[in-house]
């Protein structure tokens, strides 16, 4: 055992290749010249107060195994104190006080450990190399990790070149190779190789995953979690990308987007205020420049490009939409096939499933508007301004307009400008309140054949009426017309009127048509 109680050992070096059996203890205030000890093989070393002499640096090299190194006060005038340990199992402890401005460095098998008056901890070659007095609570691990930090506080860097450019930055976390490599701003978090490695002055960004937010530089308040999430965006702000390749193609403009799911908003470039949740939701069949779309579900709105203000909720909802706008789809594959049309609403699984064109249409219910005619053929060209409400509510045919169909159990429309309530199975209707025709009754002149088009009609003149042309819907299923005479005309039976009658001025005559006999039956 060698014990030294004070004193100055020689310089350059006084002792080399010294093997010490047992413990080496240096008590009191030990002043060492430059490299006073090198290659000392000891099982344990307890080093007391270390003081460099003049401008010299204290260097102690320990080459052994299972060493315990305890550093005491380092308050001398020397430039630094350095201990090098070739020992995988070494234990290093700091029991004293580090003088401000004097960095105590320890190297274990090539890894540099530094304690600064902050306190700060640096592990790795050049890690925390520029730390100055006043910097506090920094943890820097890895080659050149945080090597430019001078007075920045509360930073964590783990990985080669992590947080490599920060000088006075605070409250930043960089974990991974070159994470936050160029960052000089405050409050960003990067976890993963190259995560946020291009950020310069952008603040409060969070990126977790390989290459997440790798091109961001001045953009702020973005969140990117997942490999390649928000990968090519540069100056954008306030975007959230969660998932592999989420918002991967976002470029230099457009803010307020939220993408959650693998490849959600994948091809979005300049879009803003869009929200996509689900695998490939709003993926884009080409560059996505649309604004303010909302989609939720697997492959929802997957083909979108420029259409804006659309909403899709459900698997494959608005699947084929590209440039159409202001469409709303709620339900699996609702409005699945529309591409460029606008202002349609499909609520219910498979609502308007096969429609490829048409606008201002609404379908509510399972398979509502999906089929046409009694044969249940796919309704691909529905026309405009139609309403279908009820399970499997069907259109009467192609390109109809203003067709209203309401009912359960496959109600079928009657054509353009018609309203159907109920189905063939309906046995009664109850409507509360006063019924209104919604029309002003026209006046037509009596003739051998007349063709009224409204439910109430004034009839003038004195000519006998033999035939009344039934409106389309009445001809097919029967119905009534109220005729109000303003002249003394009569009806005859040579046409489709079952009973002859004489009109009484201002006395309403109700004509009831039976589709089976194709005859009109007068009320008097």
C-alpha positions in Angstrom: 0.0 0.0 0.0 1.2 3.5 -0.8 -0.1 6.4 1.2 0.6 10.1 0.5 -0.1 12.8 3.0 0.2 16.1 1.1 3.2 17.1 -1.0 3.9 17.7 -4.6 4.8 14.9 -7.0 7.0 15.6 -9.9 6.0 16.6 -13.4 5.9 14.9 -16.8 5.5 12.4 -15.2 7.2 11.6 -11.9 5.7 8.0 -11.7 4.8 5.8 -14.6 3.6 2.2 -14.8 3.3 2.0 -11.0 1.4 -1.1 -9.7 -0.2 -0.6 -6.3 -1.3 -3.6 -4.3 -4.3 -2.8 -2.1 -5.9 0.7 -1.8 -4.4 4.0 -2.8 -5.5 6.8 -0.6 -4.5 10.5 -1.0 -5.5 12.5 2.0 -5.6 16.1 2.8 -4.8 18.6 0.0 -2.9 16.8 -2.7 -1.2 19.0 -5.4 -0.2 17.2 -8.5 1.9 18.4 -11.4 1.0 17.6 -14.9 0.6 13.8 -15.3 2.2 13.1 -12.0 0.6 9.6 -12.1 0.0 7.6 -15.2 -1.1 4.0 -15.7 -1.5 3.3 -12.0 -3.0 -0.1 -11.4 -5.1 0.0 -8.2 -8.2 -1.8 -7.1 -9.6 1.3 -5.2 -8.6 5.0 -5.2 -9.9 7.6 -2.8 -8.8 11.0 -3.9 -9.1 13.9 -1.5 -8.9 17.6 -2.4 -7.3 17.9 -5.8 -5.6 21.1 -6.6 -3.7 21.9 -9.9 -0.5 23.7 -9.5 -0.5 27.1 -11.3 -1.8 26.6 -14.8 -1.1 22.9 -14.7 -3.9 20.3 -15.0 -4.1 17.4 -12.7 -4.3 14.1 -14.6 -4.6 10.7 -13.0 -4.8 7.6 -15.1 -6.2 4.5 -13.4 -5.8 1.1 -15.2 -7.3 -1.7 -13.2 -10.6 -3.3 -12.4 -13.5 -2.8 -10.0 -12.1 0.6 -9.0 -14.0 3.0 -6.8 -13.0 6.6 -7.4 -14.3 9.3 -4.9 -13.6 12.9 -5.9 -13.3 15.4 -3.1 -13.2 19.2 -3.4 -11.6 20.7 -6.5 -11.0 24.2 -5.4 -7.4 24.8 -6.5 -6.0 27.2 -9.0 -5.3 24.6 -11.7 -7.1 24.7 -15.0 -8.9 21.3 -14.6 -8.7 18.0 -12.9 -8.9 14.9 -15.1 -9.0 11.2 -14.2 -8.9 8.5 -16.8 -10.1 5.0 -15.9 -9.7 1.9 -18.0 -12.2 -0.1 -16.0 -15.6 -1.2 -17.2 -16.8 -1.8 -13.6 -15.5 1.5 -12.1 -17.7 3.4 -9.6 -17.4 7.1 -9.7 -18.7 9.5 -7.0 -18.5 13.2 -6.4 -18.3 14.0 -2.7 -16.8 17.4 -2.7 -17.5 20.8 -4.2 -16.5 21.8 -7.7 -15.1 25.3 -7.9 -17.0 27.6 -10.4 -15.2 27.7 -13.7 -13.2 24.5 -13.0 -14.5 21.5 -14.9 -13.8 18.2 -13.3 -13.6 15.5 -16.0 -13.4 11.8 -15.7 -13.0 9.3 -18.6 -14.0 5.7 -18.3 -12.8 3.6 -21.3 -13.0 6.6 -23.6 -16.2 8.1 -22.3 -15.8 11.6 -20.8 -17.7 12.4 -17.6 -17.9 16.1 -16.6 -19.3 17.8 -13.6 -19.7 21.5 -13.7 -20.7 23.9 -10.9 -24.3 24.0 -12.3 -24.5 21.1 -11.6 -24.4 19.7 -15.1 -23.5 16.2 -16.3 -21.8 15.4 -19.6 -20.8 11.9 -20.8 -19.0 11.5 -24.1 -16.3 13.1 -26.1 -16.9 16.8 -26.4 -20.3 16.5 -24.7 -21.1 19.7 -23.0 -17.7 21.0 -24.2 -18.7 24.7 -24.0 -20.6 24.7 -20.7 -19.9 27.9 -18.9 -20.5 29.2 -15.4 -24.2 29.8 -14.8 -25.5 26.8 -16.9 -27.5 24.5 -14.7 -29.3 21.2 -14.7 -28.1 20.0 -18.2 -27.7 16.3 -18.9 -25.6 15.7 -22.0 -24.7 12.1 -23.0 -23.1 11.1 -26.3 -20.3 12.3 -28.6 -20.6 16.0 -29.0 -24.0 16.0 -27.3 -24.9 19.6 -26.4 -21.3 20.6 -27.3 -22.3 24.2 -28.1 -24.3 24.9 -24.9 -22.8 27.7 -22.9 -25.4 29.1 -20.5 -28.5 27.1 -21.5 -30.4 25.4 -18.6 -32.4 22.3 -18.0 -31.6 20.6 -21.4 -31.3 16.9 -22.0 -29.3 15.5 -24.9 -28.7 11.8 -25.5 -27.0 10.7 -28.7 -24.2 11.7 -31.0 -24.5 15.4 -31.9 -27.9 15.6 -30.2 -28.8 19.3 -29.5 -25.5 20.1 -31.2 -26.1 23.8 -32.0 -27.9 25.1 -29.0 -26.0 27.7 -27.0 -28.4 29.4 -24.6 -31.5 27.2 -25.3 -33.5 26.0 -22.3 -35.9 23.2 -21.5 -35.1 21.2 -24.7 -35.0 17.4 -24.9 -33.1 15.6 -27.6 -32.7 11.8 -27.6 -31.3 10.1 -30.7 -28.5 10.5 -33.3 -28.5 14.2 -34.3 -31.9 14.9 -32.7 -32.4 18.7 -32.5 -29.0 19.0 -34.2 -29.4 22.6 -35.3 -31.8 23.8 -32.7 -31.1 27.1 -31.0 -34.6 27.8 -29.6 -36.4 26.7 -26.4 -38.8 24.1 -25.3 -38.7 21.5 -28.1 -38.6 17.7 -27.6 -37.1 15.3 -30.1 -36.8 11.6 -29.6 -35.4 9.5 -32.5 -32.6 9.6 -34.9 -32.7 12.9 -36.9 -35.9 13.9 -35.2 -36.2 17.7 -35.6 -32.6 17.8 -36.7 -33.2 20.9 -38.9 -35.1 23.0 -36.4 -33.3 26.3 -35.9 -35.6 28.9 -34.3 -38.9 27.0 -34.2 -40.1 26.6 -30.6 -42.2 24.2 -28.7 -42.1 21.4 -31.2 -42.4 17.7 -30.3 -41.1 14.9 -32.5 -40.8 11.3 -31.6 -39.7 8.7 -34.2 -37.1 8.2 -36.9 -37.0 11.3 -39.1 -40.0 12.8 -37.4 -40.2 16.5 -38.3 -36.8 16.2 -39.8 -37.1 19.2 -42.1 -38.8 21.6 -39.7 -36.7 24.7 -39.2 -38.7 27.8 -38.1 -42.1 26.1 -37.7 -43.4 26.1 -34.1 -45.8 24.2 -31.9 -46.0 21.1 -34.1 -46.3 17.6 -32.8 -45.0 14.7 -34.9 -45.0 11.2 -33.4 -44.1 8.2 -35.7 -41.4 7.5 -38.3 -41.5 10.1 -41.0 -44.3 12.0 -39.4 -44.4 15.6 -40.7 -41.2 14.7 -42.5 -40.8 17.4 -45.1 -42.6 20.3 -43.5 -40.3 23.3 -42.9 -42.0 26.5 -41.7 -45.5 25.3 -40.8 -46.9 25.6 -37.3 -49.6 24.1 -35.1 -49.9 20.8 -36.9 -50.3 17.4 -35.2 -49.1 14.2 -36.9 -49.4 10.9 -35.0 -48.5 7.7 -36.9 -46.1 6.3 -39.5 -45.9 8.7 -42.4 -48.7 10.9 -41.0 -48.6 14.4 -42.8 -45.5 13.1 -44.4 -45.6 15.4 -47.5 -46.6 18.6 -45.6 -44.6 21.4 -47.1 -44.1 25.0 -46.2 -47.6 26.3 -45.7 -50.8 25.3 -44.0 -51.4 25.1 -40.3 -53.9 23.6 -37.9 -54.0 20.1 -39.4 -54.4 17.0 -37.3 -53.5 13.6 -38.7 -53.8 10.5 -36.6 -53.1 7.1 -38.1 -50.6 5.4 -40.5 -50.3 7.6 -43.6 -53.1 9.9 -42.5 -53.0 13.1 -44.7 -50.0 11.5 -46.3 -50.0 13.6 -49.5 -51.2 16.8 -47.8 -49.0 19.7 -49.1 -50.6 23.1 -48.5 -53.8 22.1 -46.8 -55.0 23.8 -43.6 -57.3 23.1 -40.7 -58.0 19.5 -41.8 -58.5 16.6 -39.4 -57.9 13.0 -40.5 -58.1 10.1 -38.0 -57.6 6.5 -39.2 -55.4 4.4 -41.4 -54.8 6.4 -44.7 -57.6 8.8 -43.8 -57.3 11.7 -46.4 -54.3 9.9 -47.9 -54.7 11.7 -51.2 -54.8 10.3 -54.8 -52.5 13.2 -55.6 -51.1 16.3 -53.8 -53.7 17.4 -51.2 -54.4 21.1 -51.2 -57.9 20.9 -49.7 -59.0 22.9 -46.7 -61.0 22.2 -43.6 -61.9 18.6 -44.2 -62.7 16.2 -41.4 -62.5 12.4 -41.7 -62.6 9.6 -39.2 -62.3 5.9 -40.1 -60.1 3.5 -42.1 -59.6 4.9 -45.6 -62.1 7.6 -45.0 -61.8 10.3 -47.8 -58.7 8.4 -49.0 -58.7 9.9 -52.5 -59.2 13.6 -51.6 -57.1 16.3 -53.5 -58.7 19.7 -53.7 -62.3 19.3 -52.4 -62.9 21.3 -49.2 -65.3 21.5 -46.3 -66.2 17.8 -46.5 -66.9 15.5 -43.5 -66.6 11.7 -43.6 -67.1 9.4 -40.6 -66.9 5.6 -41.1 -64.8 3.0 -42.9 -64.4 4.0 -46.6 -66.7 7.0 -46.2 -66.4 9.4 -49.1 -63.8 7.0 -50.4 -63.6 8.2 -54.0 -64.1 11.9 -53.4 -61.4 14.1 -55.0 -62.5 17.7 -55.7 -66.2 17.7 -54.5 -67.0 20.0 -51.7 -69.3 20.3 -48.7 -70.3 16.7 -48.7 -71.2 14.9 -45.5 -70.9 11.1 -45.1 -71.7 9.2 -41.9 -71.5 5.4 -42.0 -69.5 2.7 -43.6 -69.0 3.4 -47.3 -71.6 6.1 -47.3 -71.2 8.3 -50.4 -68.5 5.9 -51.4 -68.3 6.6 -55.2 -68.9 10.3 -55.6 -65.8 12.1 -56.9 -66.4 15.7 -58.0 -69.9 16.5 -56.9 -70.9 18.7 -54.0 -73.4 19.3 -51.3 -74.6 15.7 -50.8 -75.4 14.1 -47.5 -75.3 10.4 -46.8 -76.1 9.2 -43.3 -76.2 5.4 -42.6 -74.2 2.4 -43.7 -74.0 2.4 -47.6 -76.2 5.5 -47.9 -75.9 6.6 -51.6 -73.2 3.9 -51.9 -73.1 3.7 -55.7 -73.9 7.4 -56.7 -71.2 8.9 -58.9 -72.9 12.2 -59.8 -75.6 14.5 -58.5 -75.7 17.3 -56.0 -77.9 18.6 -53.2 -79.0 15.1 -52.5 -79.7 13.6 -49.0 -80.0 10.0 -48.0 -80.7 8.9 -44.4 -80.8 5.3 -43.5 -79.2 1.9 -44.2 -78.8 1.7 -48.0 -80.9 4.8 -48.4 -80.6 6.1 -52.0 -78.3 3.2 -52.9 -80.8 1.5 -55.3 -83.4 2.5 -57.9 -86.6 1.0 -59.3 -88.4 -2.0 -57.9 -85.6 -4.3 -59.2 -83.1 -2.7 -56.8 -80.6 -1.7 -59.5 -77.6 0.3 -58.3 -78.5 4.0 -58.2 -75.4 5.5 -59.9 -76.9 8.7 -61.5 -79.4 10.0 -58.9 -79.9 13.5 -60.2 -80.2 16.5 -58.0 -82.2 17.8 -55.0 -83.6 14.4 -54.0 -84.4 13.2 -50.5 -84.5 9.5 -49.4 -85.3 8.7 -45.8 -85.6 5.1 -44.5 -84.0 1.7 -44.8 -83.4 1.0 -48.5 -85.4 4.0 -49.7 -85.2 3.8 -53.5 -85.2 6.2 -56.4 -87.6 5.8 -59.2 -84.9 5.9 -61.8 -81.9 7.9 -63.2 -81.5 11.7 -63.1 -84.7 12.4 -61.2 -85.1 15.8 -59.6 -86.9 16.8 -56.4 -88.0 13.3 -55.6 -88.9 12.7 -52.0 -89.2 9.2 -50.6 -89.9 8.6 -46.9 -90.7 5.3 -45.2 -89.4 2.0 -43.9 -89.0 -1.3 -45.7 -87.9 -0.3 -49.2 -90.1 2.7 -50.1 -90.0 3.5 -53.8 -90.1 6.9 -55.4 -92.6 8.0 -58.0 -90.4 10.3 -60.1 -89.3 13.9 -60.3 -91.2 16.5 -58.3 -93.1 13.8 -56.3 -93.4 12.8 -52.7 -93.9 9.3 -51.4 -94.6 8.6 -47.8 -94.9 4.9 -46.9 -94.8 1.7 -49.0 -97.3 -0.6 -50.6 -97.6 -2.3 -47.2 -98.9 0.9 -45.6 -102.6 0.6 -44.7 -103.3 4.0 -43.2 -101.8 7.5 -42.8 -102.4 10.0 -40.1 -101.6 13.6 -40.6 -102.4 16.1 -37.9 -103.5 19.7 -38.6 -105.0 21.3 -41.7 -103.8 19.8 -44.9 -102.6 22.4 -47.4 -102.3 21.8 -51.2 -99.5 24.3 -51.4 -100.9 25.5 -54.7 -103.2 28.2 -56.0 -106.1 26.5 -57.9 -105.9 27.4 -61.6 -108.9 27.9 -64.0 -109.2 25.8 -67.2 -112.0 25.9 -69.8 -114.4 23.1 -70.2 -113.8 20.9 -73.3 -114.4 17.4 -74.5 -111.1 16.5 -72.9 -109.5 18.3 -70.1 -106.2 17.6 -68.3 -106.0 19.1 -64.8 -102.6 19.1 -63.0 -103.5 20.2 -59.5 -105.7 18.7 -56.9 -108.1 21.6 -57.0 -109.1 23.3 -60.2 -111.8 25.8 -61.4 -113.7 24.8 -64.5 -115.3 27.6 -66.7 -117.5 27.4 -69.8 -120.5 25.3 -70.8 -119.0 22.6 -73.0 -119.6 19.0 -72.1 -116.7 17.1 -70.7 -116.3 13.5 -71.7 -112.7 12.7 -70.8 -110.4 13.8 -68.0 -106.8 12.9 -68.6 -105.5 11.5 -65.3 -102.2 12.9 -64.0 -99.4 10.4 -64.0 -99.5 9.3 -60.4 -103.3 9.1 -60.3 -103.3 7.1 -63.5 -101.1 4.5 -61.9 -102.6 4.2 -58.5 -105.9 6.2 -58.4 -106.7 9.4 -56.7 -109.0 12.4 -56.4 -109.5 15.8 -58.0 -111.8 18.6 -56.8 -113.4 20.6 -59.6 -115.2 23.9 -58.8 -117.6 25.0 -61.6 -117.7 28.6 -62.6 -119.9 27.8 -65.6 -122.8 25.5 -66.5 -120.9 22.6 -68.1 -121.9 18.9 -68.0 -120.1 15.5 -68.1 -120.8 12.7 -70.5 -120.0 9.0 -70.5 -118.5 8.6 -73.9 -115.0 8.9 -72.5 -113.6 7.8 -69.1 -116.3 9.4 -66.9 -118.5 6.7 -65.4 -121.6 8.9 -64.7 -123.1 11.9 -66.4 -123.6 15.0 -64.3 -124.5 18.7 -64.5 -122.3 21.2 -62.8 -123.6 23.6 -60.2 -121.7 26.9 -60.1 -119.6 27.1 -56.9 -120.5 23.7 -55.8 -117.4 21.5 -55.6 -117.5 18.3 -57.6 -115.1 15.6 -56.5 -113.9 13.2 -59.1 -112.4 9.9 -57.9 -110.3 7.9 -60.3 -109.9 4.1 -60.1 -106.8 2.8 -61.8 -108.4 -0.7 -62.2 -111.4 0.5 -64.2 -109.6 3.6 -65.6 -112.8 5.5 -64.8 -113.7 8.8 -63.0 -116.6 8.7 -60.6 -118.2 12.0 -59.8 -119.6 12.9 -56.4 -122.9 14.2 -57.9 
